Amino acid sequence: VIAYVYGHAVPSRSVGDSIELPGGKIDDDFLDPANFICHLDDQDEETVAQHRPRYLPGFREGARSFLTVPLISGGEPIGVMRVRTKALHAYTEKHLDFVQGIARQIAGVVKNAQMHRVIQREAEERKVLAEIGRVTSFSLDLDDVFAGFAAEVKKLIDYDRIVIGLIDEEQHQLTL
């Protein structure tokens, strides 16, 4: 999921957009230093689509030089940072060193923010589960219990309908 964007808009590359990763993870192509600097100065769209498809949306918007570096935290890739420009053959090893330094700093911040969101979500889930326990033990009226339970579940899981079905073993049915 794209988390932050600054600069020229690129279709399908906005905050919240997802980009499919082969095998569901950052592959060796993203981690290979040989691929960190990419210049598409003399390429046509068909060649980029065939050999460098990740660059195609930016290429279509006129970008020709790219710097892409992995965000590494705890020895594991957690994302990538990409810088691009329409200028031809714009990036050098000096630029790469600078962007890699930024990526090292940003990776720690990103990982901490991710962990904070997980902790907040888990705390909210525990709070809702405790409230469900309170609601379900508060009354013997199943309609009241179900209404309270459903309201609490809605805080964690958006739904249009929630159902509890009961198994009738004699009739071999699930009864709503």
C-alpha positions as CSV (number, residue, x, y, z in Angstrom):
1,V,0.0,0.0,0.0
2,I,1.4,3.4,-0.9
3,A,1.7,5.4,2.3
4,Y,3.1,8.7,1.3
5,V,3.4,10.6,-2.0
6,Y,4.8,14.1,-2.7
7,G,5.1,15.6,-6.1
8,H,3.5,15.0,-9.5
9,A,0.5,12.7,-9.6
10,V,0.8,9.3,-11.2
11,P,-2.3,7.2,-12.0
12,S,-2.5,4.1,-9.8
13,R,0.3,5.4,-7.6
14,S,-1.6,7.5,-5.0
15,V,-1.8,7.2,-1.2
16,G,-3.7,4.1,-0.4
17,D,-3.2,2.4,-3.8
18,S,-1.8,-1.2,-3.7
19,I,0.8,-2.5,-6.0
20,E,0.9,-6.3,-6.5
21,L,4.2,-7.9,-5.5
22,P,5.3,-11.1,-7.2
23,G,5.0,-13.9,-4.6
24,G,3.4,-11.4,-2.1
25,K,6.7,-9.9,-1.0
26,I,9.5,-7.6,-2.0
27,D,11.6,-9.7,-4.5
28,D,15.3,-9.8,-5.3
29,D,14.7,-7.2,-8.0
30,F,14.0,-4.6,-5.3
31,L,16.9,-5.7,-3.2
32,D,19.6,-5.9,-5.9
33,P,21.8,-2.8,-5.8
34,A,22.2,-3.1,-9.5
35,N,18.5,-2.1,-9.9
36,F,18.5,0.9,-7.5
37,I,19.4,3.4,-10.2
38,C,17.3,3.1,-13.4
39,H,17.5,5.4,-16.4
40,L,15.0,4.9,-19.1
41,D,16.3,7.7,-21.3
42,D,16.1,5.9,-24.7
43,Q,13.3,3.4,-23.9
44,D,9.9,3.2,-25.5
45,E,6.7,2.2,-23.7
46,E,6.6,-1.3,-25.0
47,T,10.2,-2.0,-23.9
48,V,9.5,-0.6,-20.4
49,A,6.3,-2.6,-20.1
50,Q,8.2,-5.8,-21.0
51,H,11.4,-5.3,-19.0
52,R,10.6,-2.8,-16.3
53,P,6.8,-2.9,-15.7
54,R,7.1,-1.4,-12.2
55,Y,8.3,1.8,-13.8
56,L,5.6,2.0,-16.5
57,P,3.1,4.3,-14.7
58,G,5.8,6.9,-14.0
59,F,7.3,6.4,-17.5
60,R,3.9,7.2,-19.0
61,E,3.9,10.5,-17.0
62,G,7.3,11.4,-18.4
63,A,9.7,10.1,-15.7
64,R,13.0,8.9,-17.2
65,S,15.3,8.5,-14.1
66,F,14.4,6.5,-11.0
67,L,16.1,5.8,-7.7
68,T,14.5,2.9,-5.8
69,V,15.9,1.7,-2.5
70,P,14.4,-0.8,0.0
71,L,13.3,0.2,3.5
72,I,14.9,-2.4,5.8
73,S,14.0,-2.8,9.5
74,G,15.3,-5.6,11.6
75,G,17.1,-7.1,8.6
76,E,13.7,-7.4,6.8
77,P,12.4,-5.4,3.9
78,I,9.3,-3.5,4.9
79,G,8.9,-1.2,1.9
80,V,10.6,0.8,-0.8
81,M,11.3,4.5,-1.4
82,R,11.4,5.7,-4.9
83,V,12.6,9.1,-6.2
84,R,12.0,9.9,-9.9
85,T,12.4,12.8,-12.3
86,K,11.7,13.6,-15.9
87,A,15.3,14.6,-16.3
88,L,17.4,12.3,-18.5
89,H,20.2,10.3,-16.8
90,A,19.7,12.3,-13.6
91,Y,20.9,10.1,-10.8
92,T,24.5,9.1,-9.7
93,E,26.0,7.0,-7.0
94,K,26.2,10.1,-4.8
95,H,22.4,10.5,-5.1
96,L,22.0,6.8,-4.3
97,D,24.1,7.1,-1.2
98,F,22.1,10.0,0.0
99,V,18.7,8.3,-0.6
100,Q,19.9,5.1,1.1
101,G,20.8,7.2,4.2
102,I,17.3,8.6,4.2
103,A,15.8,5.2,3.7
104,R,17.7,3.8,6.8
105,Q,16.2,6.6,8.9
106,I,12.7,6.4,7.5
107,A,12.5,2.6,7.9
108,G,12.8,2.8,11.6
109,V,10.1,5.5,11.8
110,V,7.8,3.5,9.5
111,K,8.3,0.3,11.5
112,N,7.6,2.1,14.8
113,A,4.4,3.6,13.3
114,Q,3.3,0.1,12.1
115,M,3.9,-1.4,15.5
116,H,2.0,1.4,17.2
117,R,-1.0,0.9,14.9
118,V,-1.0,-2.9,15.7
119,I,-0.8,-2.2,19.4
120,Q,-3.7,0.3,19.2
121,R,-5.8,-2.2,17.2
122,E,-5.1,-5.0,19.7
123,A,-6.0,-2.7,22.6
124,E,-9.3,-1.8,20.9
125,E,-10.1,-5.4,20.2
126,R,-9.5,-6.3,23.9
127,K,-11.7,-3.4,25.0
128,V,-14.5,-4.6,22.7
129,L,-14.1,-8.2,23.8
130,A,-14.4,-7.1,27.4
131,E,-17.5,-5.2,26.6
132,I,-19.0,-8.2,24.8
133,G,-18.3,-10.2,27.9
134,R,-20.0,-7.6,30.0
135,V,-23.0,-7.3,27.7
136,T,-23.5,-11.0,27.4
137,S,-23.4,-11.6,31.1
138,F,-25.6,-8.6,32.0
139,S,-28.9,-10.0,30.8
140,L,-30.7,-13.3,30.2
141,D,-32.8,-11.7,27.5
142,L,-31.3,-13.0,24.3
143,D,-32.6,-10.1,22.2
144,D,-30.8,-7.6,24.5
145,V,-27.7,-9.7,24.6
146,F,-27.6,-10.1,20.8
147,A,-28.3,-6.3,20.2
148,G,-25.4,-5.4,22.6
149,F,-23.1,-8.0,21.1
150,A,-23.9,-6.9,17.6
151,A,-23.2,-3.3,18.4
152,E,-19.8,-4.1,19.9
153,V,-18.8,-6.3,17.0
154,K,-19.7,-3.5,14.6
155,K,-16.9,-1.4,16.3
156,L,-14.3,-3.8,15.0
157,I,-15.9,-5.4,11.9
158,D,-18.0,-3.4,9.5
159,Y,-21.0,-5.4,8.4
160,D,-24.5,-5.0,6.9
161,R,-25.9,-8.1,8.7
162,I,-24.7,-10.4,11.4
163,V,-26.3,-13.8,12.1
164,I,-26.1,-16.4,14.8
165,G,-27.4,-19.8,13.6
166,L,-28.1,-22.7,15.9
167,I,-27.5,-26.3,15.0
168,D,-30.5,-28.6,15.3
169,E,-28.9,-32.0,15.4
170,E,-32.2,-33.9,15.3
171,Q,-33.4,-32.1,12.2
172,H,-29.8,-31.8,10.7
173,Q,-30.3,-28.2,10.1
174,L,-28.9,-24.8,11.0
175,T,-31.7,-22.6,12.3
176,L,-31.5,-18.9,12.2
